[in-house]
Amino acid sequence: MPRLTNTAYLNQREQLIKDFNTRPSLFTALSYNDQLDLHAFYALYQEWIDQDLLAHRAEVTKEHPSLPHRAGKLYARITRQLQNNRPHQPLPPTETSTDKRVKVPARLRQSNIRIEGLTHPVPDYQKLAKALIDHLEIERKAKILKAAQRAEPEPPDQSQGDDRMAA
């Protein structure tokens, strides 16, 4: 098997970035660790010049000698998957509906559901901040509700009044 040349590495990286942005469903078929291997070897999230990318490749190869082989196999798998998908067959949708009342056809109700994830090696700090703010807002509302419930006087117990009358 021929070794990966610098030009081929850069071309493969460019193709993976394009596929990652336009067809993320190709990557969701891979395991989490496989996705991390691709990101580690090809530095998909880095906006480096070619010299820096090639230096990164050399460094990663030195630290993890089997990584180029694993990433190459994953690249070939994605390429095969692209070749097997005919142009008239769209890839499965990756966006989820926000409507929780989705009607599921009867023929699918008994089938297994598979959930796949797309790995981003760099956190989306805006989404993370929004999630934290939303969580803090929910906690704040819960504290206010608890404080309001404690502040309300307890209603008189009706059962005690009935017992006195019976005695």
C-alpha positions in Angstrom: 0.0 0.0 0.0 1.5 3.3 -1.0 2.4 5.8 1.7 0.4 9.0 2.0 2.1 11.9 0.3 1.9 15.4 1.7 -0.2 16.5 -1.3 -2.6 13.5 -0.8 -2.8 14.3 2.9 -3.8 17.9 2.2 -6.3 16.9 -0.5 -7.9 14.3 1.8 -8.1 16.8 4.6 -9.8 19.4 2.4 -12.3 16.7 1.2 -13.0 15.7 4.8 -13.7 19.3 5.9 -16.0 19.7 2.9 -17.8 16.5 3.7 -18.0 17.3 7.4 -19.7 20.6 6.7 -22.0 19.5 3.9 -22.7 15.8 4.8 -22.3 15.3 8.6 -24.3 12.1 8.4 -21.2 10.4 6.9 -19.4 11.0 10.1 -22.2 10.0 12.5 -21.9 6.4 11.2 -18.4 6.3 12.8 -17.8 5.7 16.4 -16.9 8.5 18.8 -13.2 7.3 18.9 -13.1 7.0 15.2 -14.3 10.5 14.7 -11.7 11.7 17.2 -9.0 9.9 15.3 -10.0 11.7 12.1 -9.9 15.0 13.9 -6.6 14.3 15.5 -4.8 13.2 12.3 -6.3 15.7 9.8 -6.8 18.6 12.3 -10.2 19.3 10.7 -11.0 22.2 13.0 -7.7 24.0 12.6 -7.2 26.8 10.1 -3.5 26.3 9.5 -1.4 26.9 6.5 0.0 23.8 4.7 3.4 24.0 6.4 1.8 23.9 9.8 -0.5 21.1 8.8 2.4 19.0 7.6 4.3 19.7 10.8 1.2 18.6 12.8 1.0 15.4 10.7 4.7 14.6 11.4 4.3 15.3 15.2 1.1 13.3 15.5 2.6 10.4 13.6 5.6 10.5 15.9 3.4 10.5 19.1 0.9 7.9 17.8 2.5 5.8 15.1 -0.7 3.8 14.3 -2.9 6.9 13.9 -2.1 7.5 10.2 -3.2 3.9 9.4 -6.4 4.2 11.5 -7.3 7.6 9.9 -6.5 6.3 6.4 -8.9 3.3 6.9 -11.6 5.7 8.2 -11.0 8.0 5.2 -11.4 5.0 2.9 -14.6 4.0 4.7 -16.1 7.5 4.2 -15.0 7.5 0.5 -16.7 4.1 0.0 -19.8 5.3 1.7 -19.9 8.3 -0.6 -19.4 6.1 -3.7 -22.1 3.7 -2.6 -24.7 6.5 -2.2 -26.3 7.1 -5.6 -26.9 10.8 -6.5 -30.7 10.3 -6.4 -30.6 8.8 -2.9 -30.4 11.6 -0.3 -28.4 10.9 2.8 -30.5 10.6 5.9 -31.4 13.9 7.5 -29.3 15.0 10.4 -31.4 17.8 11.9 -34.0 16.9 14.5 -37.5 18.3 14.7 -38.3 20.4 17.7 -41.9 19.2 17.7 -42.1 16.5 20.3 -45.4 15.3 19.0 -44.1 13.4 16.0 -46.4 10.8 14.5 -44.6 7.5 14.0 -46.0 5.2 11.3 -47.3 1.9 12.7 -44.7 -0.1 10.8 -41.9 1.7 12.6 -43.3 1.6 16.2 -41.9 -1.8 16.9 -38.5 -1.2 15.3 -35.3 -0.2 17.1 -34.2 3.4 17.1 -30.6 4.3 16.6 -29.1 7.6 17.7 -25.8 8.7 16.3 -23.6 11.6 17.4 -21.3 14.0 15.5 -18.1 14.7 17.4 -16.7 18.2 17.6 -13.3 18.2 19.2 -13.7 21.9 20.1 -16.6 22.9 22.3 -19.2 25.3 20.9 -18.8 27.9 23.7 -21.9 29.8 22.7 -24.1 26.7 23.0 -22.4 25.8 26.3 -22.9 29.3 27.7 -26.6 29.2 26.6 -27.1 25.8 28.3 -25.6 27.1 31.5 -27.6 30.3 31.5 -30.8 28.3 30.8 -30.0 25.9 33.6 -29.3 28.7 36.0 -32.6 30.3 35.1 -34.5 27.1 35.8 -32.7 26.8 39.2 -33.6 30.4 40.0 -37.2 29.9 39.2 -37.3 26.7 41.3 -35.8 28.6 44.3 -38.4 31.4 43.9 -41.2 28.9 43.8 -39.9 27.1 46.9 -39.6 30.4 48.8 -43.1 31.3 47.8 -44.4 28.0 49.0 -42.7 28.3 52.3 -44.0 31.9 52.8 -47.7 30.8 52.2 -49.5 30.0 55.5 -50.6 26.4 55.8 -54.3 26.0 55.3 -56.2 24.7 58.4 -56.4 21.0 58.4 -60.1 20.1 57.8 -59.7 16.6 59.2 -58.9 17.9 62.7 -62.1 20.0 62.8 -64.2 17.0 61.8 -62.7 14.9 64.6 -63.6 17.5 67.2 -67.2 17.6 66.0 -67.5 13.8 66.2 -66.2 13.7 69.8 
